[in-house]
Amino acid sequence: MKQRNTLVRLHKWQVDEKRKHLASLYALRDDLERQKQAVEMTVLREQEFVTAAAGSEKEVGYAYGAFAQAAILQRENIQRTIESMEEQIFHALEAVGEAFKSLKRHEIVANNKAMRKERARARIEQIDSDDQAIDSHQRKTVRG
């Protein structure tokens, strides 16, 4: 029984570890989404600045072109990383599901074994109780 309990604890630990890994992947993806939004907000602010300064300084427009290219590249890189994270999240979800199934199998086996053991113990107790009742009845019939 100890061995089964140890296996159940091991599988619980594995499920917990896989869930923690999945949570960290979700956190990383959310962080990347925030970074992507920050880049987009920066681009919008720069566009507003360039629009406001367009009449007075022509060099601002040239500088904005280089900035926009870098921002687009950065946004594309972040998007590729997010897509990669989505794939990792999918695989992590599958791993959590498999670990959970394995945990449940071990819990069911341990529970069934405990129930069989309890039924066997109850049966032995019932047999002992029946034997005592038969002995008591036989003593009463012999005396009386």
N, C-alpha and C positions, 0 to 999 in steps of 0.2 A: 504494500500500500504506500509506503514511503516513496518508493521509486515512482509510482504513478503521480503522487503529489508533486514530486520534484519535476517530473515531465510537464505537468500542468503549469507549475510556476515558471519553468523555462519558456514555455510557449507564451504565457502571459507577458513575460519580459520581452520576448521577440516581437509580439504585437505592439507593445508600448514603444519599443525602439523604432519600429517601422512607422508608427503614427507620428513620433517625434520628427523623424526624417521627412515625412510628408508635410508636416506643419512647417518645417524649415524651408521646404521647397515652395510652399504657398507664400511664405513671408518674403522669400527672394523674388518671386514673381511679382508680388505686390510692390516691392521696392523698385523693381525695374519699371513697372507701370507708372509709378510716381516720377521716376527719372525721365521717362518718355514725356509725360505731361509737362514736366519742368522745362524740357527742351522746347516743346511746342509753345509754352507761355513765353519763353525767352525770344523765340522767333517772332511771335506776335508783337512783343514790346519793341523789338528792333525794327520791325516793319513800321510801327507807328512813329518811331523816332526818325526813320529815314523819310517817311512821308512828310513829317513836320519840317525836316531840315532840307528837303529836296530843292527848294527854291534858292537857298542861300549857299549851300556847299555841295558841289557836284562830287567831290571825293568820297563823301559819305555813301553814295550809291555804289561806287566801286568796292568800297570796303564791305558793304552789305552783301554783295555777291559772293565774296569769299566766305563770309560768315554763314550765309544761307547754305552754301555747299557743304561746309563743315557740319552744320546743324542737321542737314538732311542725311549725311553719312552717319552721324551719331544716332539719329532716330532709327535708321535702317539697322544699324548694329544692335541697338537695344531691342528692336522688334524681332530680329533673328534669335537673340538670346531668349526672349520671351517665348518664342515658338519652341525652342529647345527645352525650356523649362516646362512647357505644357506637355511635351513628350515624356520628360522625366516624371512629371506629376502623374501622368497616365500609368506609367510602369510602377510607380510607388503605390498608387491606388490598388493595382492588381496584386502587388506584393502584400499589402495590408489585408486584402481580402483572402488571399491564400493562407496567410499566417493565422487569420481569425478562424478560418475553416479548420485548420489543423488544431488550433487551441480547442475549438468546440468538440472535435473528434476525441481529443484526449480527455476533456472534461466528461464527456458522455461515457467513455470507457471507464474512467475512474468512478463515476457515479454508479454505473451498472455493477461494477465489481463490489463497491461498498454495499449496494442493495442486496446482492447475492450473499455477501458475508453476513449482513444483518438478518436476512431470511434464514440462513443456516443456523445462526445463533438463536434466533427465535424458535426455530424448529427443535433444536436441542433442548432449549428451556421447556418447550411444550412437552417433549418426550419425557424429560425429568419430572415435570409436574404430573404428567399422566401416570408415570411409574409410582410416584409417591401416593397418588390418589388410589391406584390399584392396590398397593401395599396396605394402605390405611383401610380400604374396604375389606380386604382379605382378613386383616386382623380383627375387624369388627364382626365379620361373619363367623370366624373361628371361635371367638369368645362367646358370642351370643347365641 
